[in-house]
Structure formats: C-alpha cells, structure tokens
Amino acid sequence: MKTIDRLIEILSDERGEPVPVLTEENKPRYFRALVNVRMPKAASKEFLQIQDEYLREELRRKGITDIADLKPVAPDIYLWQGDITTLKCDGIVNAANSQLLGCFCPNHGCIDNAIHTFAGVQLRLECAEIMKAQKVEEATGNAKITKAYNLPCKYVLHTVGPIVCGSLMQKNEIELSNCYRSCLELADKNKLQSIAFCCISTGEFHFPNERAAQIAVQTVAEHKRQTGSKIKVIFNVFKDYDYEIYAKLLGTNE
C-alpha cells in the first residue's frame, strides 16, 4: 500500500468513515482535509512514522530554502518571497487565531493551515496542551513558541494578529506592533538566531498591506535598536504586491 493511501485509511478509520474512491491527483488534498479537521489528540506510532516520512518528502519535493543562501538587504535583514513552510531558519511566525489550534477549514489557503498541515498533527496537539494549561484564549498581540516537527525550521512562533473591521484604528496598529515585538522577545529569550515573519493580519484579518508592512519594519528596527538584538529577520512575502511594498520600504530593487 502506498504511503498516502495508508495515511488516508488510518485517518478515515479514526472518523469511522469508509475510504472514498480517489484519483491519485486528489489523494493529497483529501489527506490534507482529513488532517485539517482532525481534533488535537495523540496519534499511533505507525501513523506518525508514515506521516513524517511523507511530509518531509513533500517538503523536499517543493524545495527548501536555507537562510544561509539568502542575501541580506540590510544588516541582519532579509526579504524573501516564497512558501514559508519551506524556509530553513531557526523560527517562522504563524498568523494564528485566538484558539491557537490551527485552521480547521479543509484545504484553506491561509498560512495557519499550511503550517499545521506540513508540520504534522503533533503541532496541533502541542498547541492544545499550551491552551489547556493557559485556560483562556490567546490575546491579540501575544505569542507562543512550539516545536516545528516536520518543517525545516526549528520552531514556530504563533501570534494572534488584530482583525480589522471597517476602518483601521490606532488600536489595531498597536496590536500589530505588539505581535512583532512579542515574537522578537520570545525569539531572543529562546536564543533563536533567525526568525521569518509572514505578513501578519493582512489576509483574512483585513489589515491594509502597506500600513502593516510599515509597522513590521518599524517595530523590528526599534526592537533591534532598543535591545541590541543581533537576530536575523526575514520578511517573508508570498504575493508580488507585498514584495513590492517591502522592497520599497527596505530600499532594495532586487
């Protein structure tokens, strides 16, 4: 039995559902959907072994980018366009929700969904244990750190960005700045040498892209100036539009 078939079989058995007839093309999407809706709980040794092999092979197939191969645009500052789940550095930042359990919407395009999918089911379980101990939802602007499991990075920093409803308010800007500051402080505390930030709150949370980028760059600069931190910071973007914004702010045309 092929790896993907066995993974789908185990997850379907967990749900008490028969395995549907799937084309080879649809199997990865169906596996991802099953993982996305799976509640946080322990998995069998067999499942974890097969899942880990499968996810690491998928990441190798997509191609891994090492921070060591990137060229800084300023001292300790990088701009990189690509899939953050394929980035090899000490920590990547996840734009999480207040439950901190990942996205439960099957095959959703958000970064929270991608990170939890390719890290493996272990990540949701660790997040659930953190939230169980905390007993309340994660506050906007705060951050937590977890292992990265099957991702090429070492850690994932989860932060809850502000949700913009209607006009952008000063409160939203302060909360977004707090997201970047909380992650940087947590990274320094855990002795991370590098961190990659996604465009927090600019997707489903509707924070204006250009203002979000301005706050990101400003907060990182302030943190490094005030603390003397030598952490390497990667501004990770996925869309061309965001790349152009950051390139202008950072003074690079590359």
N, C-alpha and C positions, 0 to 999 in steps of 0.2 A: 504494500500500500504506500502511495506517495505521501510525503510529509504533510502537505496541505490537506489531503484527504483525511488523514488521521486526526489532525487538529480540528477540522470541522466535525468529525464524528464524535470526538470527546466533548466538544462544546455543545453539540446538539443533544447528546445523551444527558448532559447536565440539565438541559432545559426540558427534557422529556419529549423531544421532538424528533421526527424522522429526518434523515438527511435528504434534502431535495436533489433532484437531478440538476446538475450544474455543468455548464461548459467550462473548459479549462480557463477561459478568459474571466469568467465570473467568480471563480473559486476564491481568489484573493480578496475581492470585495465582500464576499459572503463571510469569509473568516473575519475580516475587519469589523463587519457589522455585528457579528456574534461577540467579539471582544468588546466592542463599544457599549453594548447593552448589558454586559456581564457585571453583576454586583461584586463589590470587593469581598473576596474570600480566598482561602488557600486553594492551590491547585495541586494536582498529583505530580509526583516526581517525573513520571513519564511525560505528562503534558509540558512541564517546564523545560525539560531537556529538548523535546522536539520543537517547542515554540522558540526557544533561544537559538537553536541552530537555524531555524527558518528565518527569524528576524535579522540575525547577523548576516545571513547570506543575502537577504533583500537589501540591506544597507550597503553591503559590498558591491552589489549589482548597481545600485544607484550612484555609487562613488562617494568616498569620504574625503572631505577637505580638512587638512590639518592647518591649524593657525600658524604653525612654523613655516608654511609655504605661502602665507599671505604677506603682502607688503603694507606696512603702516602708512596712513595718510598724514599722521602727526605722531609725535612721541607717544607710544603705547595706545594709539587709537587706530582702529581699522574700520573699513566699510566693506561689507561683503554681501553680495546678492546670491541667494540660494536657499535651499531647504535646510533649516536649522537642525533637523534630526540627523543630518549627515555631517555635521560640523564637529571636528575633534578639538576640544579645548577643555579647560577644567570645568566650566559650568555654562549651561544655557538657561535662559529665562523663559518660563512658560507663562503666558497670559491666562491665568486660571479664573474660575468662578469662585464664589464665596464658599461653596461646599468643598472645594479643593479636590474633588474626586475625578476630574476629567470630564470630557464631553460624552454624554450618553446617547447622542443623536447618531444613528448609524451612518458611517461614511461621510460625516460632516467635514467641511473644508477648513475648519478652524485649527489653529496651531495646537490648542489644547488636545484636540482629537488626535492629531498626528503624533504628538509627543507621547501620549499614553499608549497609542497603538504600537509604535515601534520600540518603546521601552519594554513593553510586555505587561502582563497582568499583575506582576509584582508591584508596579508603581502605584496602581490604584489601591492595593492593599496597604502599602506603607502610608499613603496619604490618609486612608480611612483610619488607621491607627493613630496618626497625629491628630486628626479631628476628633476622634473618640476621647483622647486624653485632654484635648482643649475644651471640649463640651459646648463650644459656641462656634458659629460660622467665622470664617476668616474676615477680618476687617479690611476695607479698601485701603490700599497703600502699604499693607503689611506684606511680609514674605516668609516662606518656609523653604527649607532645603531638604532634598531627598537624594538617594542614590539614583543613578541613571540607568542601571541594569543593562539592557542590550544596546543602548545608544553609544556612540563613540566618545561622547563626553564623559566626565566622571560624576557630575552632579547635575540635578535640575533644581532651579530656584523658582518657586511658584509664587506669583504675586497677583493680587486682585486689583485690576485697574478700575477707574471710575467709569460709570455708564453715563453717557451724555444724552439727556432727553430734552430736545429743543435747543435753546441757545446755550453756548458754552459759558460756564460760570467760573468765577475765581476759585471756588471750592474744588471744582473738577481739576483745575490746573495744579493746585496744591496737592491734591491726592495723587495725581500722576507723578509729580516730582517725588512724592514720598515713595512711590513704587520703585523708582530707580535708586533712590537713596537707601531704602531698606535692603534691596538686593546687593548693593555695593557693600554696605556694612556687614551683611551676612556673609558675603564672599570673603571679605577681609578677615572676619572673625574665624572663618574656617580655612584660612590660609590658601585660598584659591589664587592662582597666578593669572588667570584669564577668565573672562566672562563675556557671553554673547547675549545681547539684548534684541528681542524681537520688537516690532512696533506696537507696544502695549496700548490697548484700548482703541486702536484705530479701525478695527474691523467691525465685529458685531456690537461693540460698545460705542461706536459712532463718534469717537474723539476726532476732531479735524486733523488730518495728517500733518500739515505743515506746522501747526502750533505744537502738536505732540512731539515732532522732531526737534523743534527749538527747545522745548522743555527738557528733552532727553539729553541733548548735547550740553545744555547749560548746567543741568544737575550733575552730570558726570564731571564736567570741568570744575565745578565748585567742590565736589567731594574730593577730587584729587588735590586741589589746591589747599583745602582746609585740613585734610588728614595726611597729606604726603604719600598717599597710597600709590604704589607702583603697579597696580593691577592693569593688565592689558584688557582693553574694552573693544569689543566688536559690535558695531551697529549692523545688525542683520536685517536685510530687507528682502522681500520676495517680489514685489511689483516694481516695474520700471519707474512709475510715478514716485514712489518712495525713494528709490535710488537717486533720482534727480534732486529731490529735496535735500537729502543728506549730503550729496556731493557738493551742492551749493553752500550748505552750512559749514561743511568741513574744508571748503576751499580746494576741492580736487575735481579735475575733469576726467579722471580715469574711469 
